[in-house]
């Protein structure tokens, strides 16, 4: 069974005042008094505007930043990542929205919880928008689900997906790829 690991909420200190989250206010997003005063917008999704909130969470980081954060954390923990996919938290999930990762390791870390914490910290250093959202408690910590070896290969074979096509969708606002990989990890290989 897959159990996501949540990074701790401890963040490194942030120097600078440019860490404002751009364009997070909309009619579908609940506004805070701080947002109304021109501060950081609130991305807590309302029931009627959840898809827009997920899209805004997706806009807080780029695929390259997530790739670099995972690479950094893996090197710190002497782990080797085979493949990963990332997506925003499910619509309607309780609590703050978060970034969820499914990672397949060639060499796993000693502690997945520590790796998740370091991915979260590295992402805050690489994306000012993500860092501002984390500091203002609009986004929860990164969650990591470790999938068994060969899960991505089995998933690609089952769905007839070319390996090159997987790389383009590693960070997506659509959870379909992440959910499909997690489903493959839960069910395992099925012979036709």
N, C-alpha and C positions, 0 to 999 in steps of 0.2 A: 504494500500500500504506500502511496506517495503522500508525504506530509511536508507541506511547504515550511521553510525555515524563514523566520522574520528577522531582519537586521535590527539591531538595537536602535533606539531613537537618539543616541548620542551623536552629535554632529561636531565636526571640527569648527573652530571659530572662523568666522567669515569677515574679512577685512574689505571694506568698500561699501558704497551705497548704491551701486548700480544693480544690485540683485533684485530688482523689481520684476514681478511676473507680468509680461506684456499681454494685453488684450484678453484678460480672463473674465471680464465682466460682460454679461449678456442677459437677455431676458430669461433665459432658461437656467441661469446660475444664480444661486442665492447670494445676494450682496451683503457684505458686512459693513458696519459703520466706517471701518478703515478704508474699504473700497470706495464708499460713497465720498470720502474725503480725498480721493485721488491716490490712495495707497494701493497695496497689493489686492487684487481681486480675490474672491473666494471661489474655489472650484468644487466645493461640496455639492454633489449633484442633487437636484430636487427630483422627485418622482417623475415629473413631466419633462425634464430636460436632461436625463441621464446620458443619452447619446452624445450630446454636445459636450458634457463634462468629460466624458471619456476621450473625445477628440482633443480637448484642451489639455488633458493629462498627457496625451500622446505628443502634443506640441512642446512639452517642457524639455524634451531631450531628443537628440538625433541618434540614428543608428550607430554612427561612428563614435559618439560619446559613450554609448552603452558598450560597444565593442571594446573600446579602450579601458573602460572601468572594469570589465570582466577580465581582460588581459592583465591589468595591473594586479587585481585581487588574486588571480590565479598564480601569478609569479610570486607574490608575497607569501602565499600558502603552499608554494612548491607543488601546485596542481597543474595538470594539463587538460585544457578544455577541448573536447572533440567538436561538439556543436552545441548551439543554444538557440532558443527563440525567446522573444520577450513581447509582452503585451500589457496594456493597462488592466486593472482589476475588472472583474465582471460587473456589468450594469446591475445596480440594485444591491450590491454587496454591502454588508453592514460595516460601519466605520468609515475611516478615511479611504480614499482611493489609493492604490499602490501600483507599482510596477512589478509584474510577476515574470519570473524567468524559469524556463525548463532547460536544465544543463545536463549534457552527457559528458562524462569525464573519461579521458584515457588513464589519467592518474588522479584519483580523487584527493581532496584536501583532508587533513586530519579532522577539521571541524567545519561543517557546512555552515553552521551559525556564524562563525567568525568570518568565513568567506562572504556570506551575505552582508554582514556589517561593513566589510571592506569594499564590497561592490557599491553599497549605498554611499559610503564616504567618498569613494573615487568619483562617483557620478555627481555628487555635490560640488566637487572641485572642477569638474569639466563642463557643467551646465549651470550657468548663473540662474536661469529660470527655475530649474529643478531645486537648486539650493535655496532660493527665495521661497518657493512653495513648501519645502521641508521646514525651514525656519519658522514660517508663519502657520504651521500645523494644518496645511491644506492637503498635504500628501503624506501618506504613511511610508514606512521604510520598505525597501525592496524585499520581495519574498522569492526564495529560491526553492524549486522542486528538482531534485536530482533524479534523472531517469536512468534505467539500466543500460549497460553497453549494448550497442547495435539497435537501439530504439529508433533513431533517426533513419538508419538504413532500412529497417523493416517498414517504417512508415512510408518512406519514398517508394519502396517496391510495391507495397499494398495499394498506393494511390497513383503509381506510375508517374512520379515526379522526378525530374532531372536534378542531380545534386546542385547544379548551378542556379536553378530556380529557387532553391531553399534560401540561399544567401540574401537574395533581394528582399525577402519577407521576414527577416529575423526580428525586426522591430516594426510592429504593425498595430494600428488602432483596432483592427479586426482581430478578435481572439480566436478565429477559426483555426489557424495554424497551430497555435499554442494548445488549444483544447484537443485538436486531433492528435498531436504528439503525446499529450498526457493520456489520452484514451488508449493509444497504442501501447504506452508504458504499462497501463493497468491491465490490458487484455493480453498482451504478449503476441507472439507470432502465431498466425493462423494459416495453416496450409489450405490451399484451394481444393 
